[in-house]
Amino acid sequence: MKKTFILFSLSFAFFIGYSPLQAQTQEAQVELPNKLGLRSIGATLGIGATDMNLNEINDHLQVLGIGRLDNMLSAYNFSIYTGFNGGFGLSIDVNGAISLGSELYNSNSWITLKTFSFGPTFYYPLFTTNRIRLMAVGGLRDNDMSFEYNANTNASPGFDNLLANPAANSNAIILESISTESATFGARFQYRLGKKENLKPREYSIGIDSGYNYSFDAIAWREPGSKNIIRDMPAIKPDHFYLNFTFSALLLR
């Protein structure tokens, strides 16, 4: 699916940006206005937080005397953005998050939850001035998650012993989710930096992205490389609210 996203997005951007919408008369070739022509291309970097519902997994962790995961994950976002005349936009996004503030009953243990997603985002202009841009956003995501737990971080097992008899020497487990699909929707607010009139072929903006990621697939977990599903795995869905502070750099056409 990731290859499909890339091919679709690049083909769409190339077709819209470079379609030769021209009319030719007998005397000269007159270019007609391209209402959806390529206007800008660039990148956006964001950092922020996502709020996930981890109540079920935390109930199990507390009963087992391990601790609890922080439902507020530290997040990052990177996207390659293409803008078109009329304010419409398309980007390819990479998103990730990690639970850093988890509570542990044993100070020698370690636990974390990581998420990763990839997919296209579409932008629809709601309000635009010389400085301010407000857009509605929506897109698709391919999601992966990993859950890691080490019961004793002070242990120092031998490398050969770990490989020869991992069950007797290792204190850690790693679980990964089978990739799931989701839809994301929200809003982007941007404020353009620099002088009032932008005379250079580039633009820098700061802003805020906010929205919700909704998964419409069933979630299954397994050990890395295994085809067997983990039985009785508590529900952990990639659904979350997100808030990112962003910096964008665009080359204008």
VMD Tcl script that draws the C-alpha trace (Angstrom):
set ca {
  {0.00 0.00 0.00}
  {2.91 2.36 0.68}
  {4.13 2.05 -2.92}
  {0.58 2.77 -4.10}
  {0.47 5.98 -2.06}
  {3.80 7.18 -3.48}
  {2.98 6.42 -7.11}
  {-0.51 7.94 -6.85}
  {0.71 11.13 -5.21}
  {3.67 11.72 -7.52}
  {1.59 11.01 -10.62}
  {-1.17 13.34 -9.46}
  {1.24 16.18 -8.66}
  {3.08 15.79 -11.98}
  {-0.13 15.66 -14.02}
  {-1.71 18.70 -12.37}
  {1.46 20.75 -12.30}
  {2.64 20.20 -15.83}
  {-0.44 19.52 -17.96}
  {-0.05 21.67 -21.13}
  {-3.41 23.44 -21.01}
  {-2.85 25.66 -23.98}
  {-4.89 26.82 -26.95}
  {-3.20 27.52 -30.25}
  {-4.38 30.10 -32.80}
  {-3.08 30.52 -36.35}
  {-0.89 33.47 -35.34}
  {0.41 32.53 -31.88}
  {0.08 30.06 -29.07}
  {-1.88 31.53 -26.14}
  {-1.57 29.89 -22.71}
  {-4.86 29.54 -20.87}
  {-4.99 30.02 -17.08}
  {-4.46 26.80 -15.17}
  {-6.73 27.00 -12.13}
  {-5.14 23.94 -10.55}
  {-1.54 24.60 -11.61}
  {1.43 23.84 -9.39}
  {2.09 26.78 -7.07}
  {4.58 25.55 -4.47}
  {6.57 22.59 -3.27}
  {8.36 22.08 0.02}
  {8.39 20.34 3.37}
  {6.86 20.63 6.82}
  {8.39 19.46 10.11}
  {6.23 19.16 13.22}
  {6.63 18.13 16.86}
  {3.86 17.72 19.40}
  {1.78 15.11 21.18}
  {-0.86 12.46 20.58}
  {-3.49 11.34 23.08}
  {-4.29 7.59 22.85}
  {-6.79 5.49 24.80}
  {-4.58 2.97 26.64}
  {-6.98 2.10 29.47}
  {-7.25 -1.61 28.67}
  {-3.52 -2.30 28.39}
  {-2.85 -0.21 31.50}
  {-5.40 -2.19 33.51}
  {-3.49 -5.39 32.67}
  {-0.09 -3.82 33.43}
  {-1.29 -2.66 36.85}
  {-2.79 -6.04 37.74}
  {0.55 -7.67 36.82}
  {2.42 -5.19 39.01}
  {4.38 -3.68 36.11}
  {3.10 -0.10 35.92}
  {1.27 1.91 33.28}
  {1.93 3.55 29.92}
  {1.49 7.29 29.58}
  {-1.43 7.87 27.20}
  {0.16 11.16 26.06}
  {2.85 10.23 23.53}
  {5.56 12.55 22.23}
  {5.11 12.86 18.48}
  {6.89 14.01 15.32}
  {5.73 14.60 11.76}
  {7.52 15.12 8.46}
  {5.76 15.76 5.16}
  {6.62 16.61 1.56}
  {4.02 19.15 0.44}
  {2.79 20.29 -2.98}
  {0.47 23.31 -3.26}
  {-1.77 24.26 -6.18}
  {-3.44 27.46 -7.33}
  {-6.63 27.98 -5.39}
  {-5.04 26.91 -2.10}
  {-5.45 23.16 -2.52}
  {-2.60 20.94 -1.38}
  {-1.31 17.37 -1.28}
  {1.40 15.87 0.91}
  {3.05 12.58 1.78}
  {3.39 12.27 5.57}
  {5.53 10.26 7.97}
  {4.32 10.30 11.58}
  {5.72 8.72 14.72}
  {5.15 8.81 18.46}
  {6.63 7.25 21.61}
  {5.44 6.96 25.19}
  {8.21 8.52 27.30}
  {6.56 9.29 30.64}
  {5.42 5.80 31.64}
  {5.03 4.85 35.31}
  {6.92 1.75 36.50}
  {6.64 -0.02 39.85}
  {10.14 -1.48 39.50}
  {12.84 1.13 38.91}
  {14.99 -1.45 37.09}
  {12.32 -2.18 34.49}
  {11.53 -0.40 31.23}
  {8.43 -0.18 29.06}
  {7.40 1.77 25.98}
  {4.86 1.98 23.17}
  {5.84 3.28 19.73}
  {3.65 4.17 16.76}
  {4.51 4.83 13.12}
  {2.25 5.82 10.23}
  {2.63 6.73 6.57}
  {0.23 8.08 3.95}
  {-1.12 10.97 1.85}
  {-2.94 14.06 3.12}
  {-5.19 16.40 1.13}
  {-5.73 20.09 1.99}
  {-8.78 22.25 1.32}
  {-8.51 26.04 1.86}
  {-10.95 27.60 4.33}
  {-9.49 31.06 4.91}
  {-6.47 32.76 3.32}
  {-4.84 36.18 3.64}
  {-1.35 37.45 2.86}
  {-0.21 36.19 6.27}
  {-2.69 33.58 7.47}
  {-3.72 30.26 5.96}
  {-6.39 27.96 7.43}
  {-7.04 24.59 5.75}
  {-9.17 21.52 6.38}
  {-7.12 18.31 6.06}
  {-7.97 14.67 5.44}
  {-6.02 11.59 4.44}
  {-5.22 7.91 4.79}
  {-2.66 6.20 7.00}
  {-0.91 2.84 7.16}
  {-0.21 2.26 10.89}
  {2.33 0.13 12.76}
  {2.81 -0.11 16.54}
  {5.35 -1.81 18.80}
  {5.19 -2.65 22.51}
  {8.46 -3.29 24.36}
  {9.06 -4.40 27.96}
  {12.28 -5.21 29.82}
  {11.76 -6.61 33.33}
  {15.36 -6.06 34.45}
  {17.51 -3.47 32.73}
  {20.41 -4.16 35.13}
  {20.86 -7.74 33.88}
  {23.94 -8.31 31.74}
  {23.48 -11.64 29.93}
  {26.14 -13.01 27.63}
  {25.55 -12.63 23.92}
  {26.10 -16.30 23.10}
  {23.86 -17.40 25.97}
  {21.10 -15.05 24.81}
  {21.09 -16.57 21.34}
  {21.47 -20.16 22.51}
  {18.82 -20.00 25.26}
  {16.86 -16.73 25.04}
  {14.02 -17.91 27.26}
  {16.40 -18.47 30.17}
  {18.50 -15.34 29.77}
  {16.38 -12.56 28.28}
  {14.18 -10.28 30.38}
  {12.66 -8.41 27.46}
  {9.70 -8.95 25.15}
  {8.84 -7.13 21.94}
  {5.42 -7.23 20.30}
  {4.38 -5.60 17.03}
  {1.00 -4.91 15.50}
  {-0.01 -6.10 12.06}
  {-0.32 -3.03 9.80}
  {-3.73 -1.39 9.90}
  {-5.45 1.28 7.85}
  {-6.94 4.49 9.21}
  {-8.31 7.87 8.15}
  {-7.14 11.18 9.56}
  {-8.98 14.49 9.49}
  {-8.48 17.89 11.10}
  {-7.22 21.41 10.38}
  {-3.96 23.24 9.67}
  {-3.26 26.84 10.70}
  {-0.20 28.62 9.31}
  {1.32 32.08 9.75}
  {3.76 33.28 7.09}
  {7.03 34.75 8.33}
  {9.04 37.56 6.73}
  {8.12 40.90 5.24}
  {4.59 41.89 4.32}
  {5.18 41.42 0.60}
  {7.01 38.23 -0.28}
  {9.25 39.07 -3.23}
  {11.44 35.97 -3.04}
  {10.58 32.58 -4.56}
  {10.40 30.95 -1.14}
  {8.18 31.07 1.92}
  {8.58 30.12 5.58}
  {5.66 29.54 7.95}
  {4.97 28.43 11.49}
  {1.69 26.88 12.51}
  {-0.42 24.29 14.28}
  {-1.84 20.98 13.01}
  {-4.69 19.41 14.98}
  {-7.06 16.54 14.31}
  {-8.00 12.91 14.88}
  {-6.76 9.60 13.49}
  {-9.46 6.90 13.26}
  {-8.65 3.23 12.58}
  {-11.25 1.16 10.73}
  {-9.29 -2.13 10.84}
  {-9.17 -4.88 13.47}
  {-5.91 -4.85 15.43}
  {-3.80 -8.01 15.86}
  {-0.41 -8.42 17.57}
  {2.46 -10.89 17.21}
  {6.12 -11.35 18.06}
  {8.57 -10.08 15.40}
  {8.79 -12.56 12.54}
  {6.07 -14.80 13.92}
  {2.85 -15.68 12.10}
  {1.03 -16.54 15.33}
  {-1.31 -13.98 16.87}
  {-0.90 -13.09 20.54}
  {-3.84 -14.50 22.49}
  {-5.77 -12.27 24.93}
  {-3.84 -9.18 23.86}
  {-5.38 -6.06 25.43}
  {-6.80 -3.59 22.93}
  {-4.36 -0.95 21.69}
  {-5.72 0.98 18.72}
  {-3.83 3.68 16.78}
  {-6.81 6.03 17.24}
  {-5.66 9.32 18.72}
  {-6.07 13.07 18.89}
  {-2.97 14.97 17.80}
  {-1.56 18.48 18.15}
  {1.66 19.44 16.36}
  {3.58 22.70 16.16}
  {4.96 23.00 12.65}
  {7.58 24.80 10.57}
  {7.17 24.85 6.78}
  {9.56 25.85 4.00}
  {8.16 26.22 0.47}
  {9.57 27.08 -2.92}
  {7.06 29.19 -4.86}
  {6.47 28.82 -8.56}
}
mol new
graphics top color blue
foreach p $ca { graphics top sphere $p radius 0.5 }
foreach p [lrange $ca 0 end-1] q [lrange $ca 1 end] { graphics top cylinder $p $q radius 0.2 }
display resetview
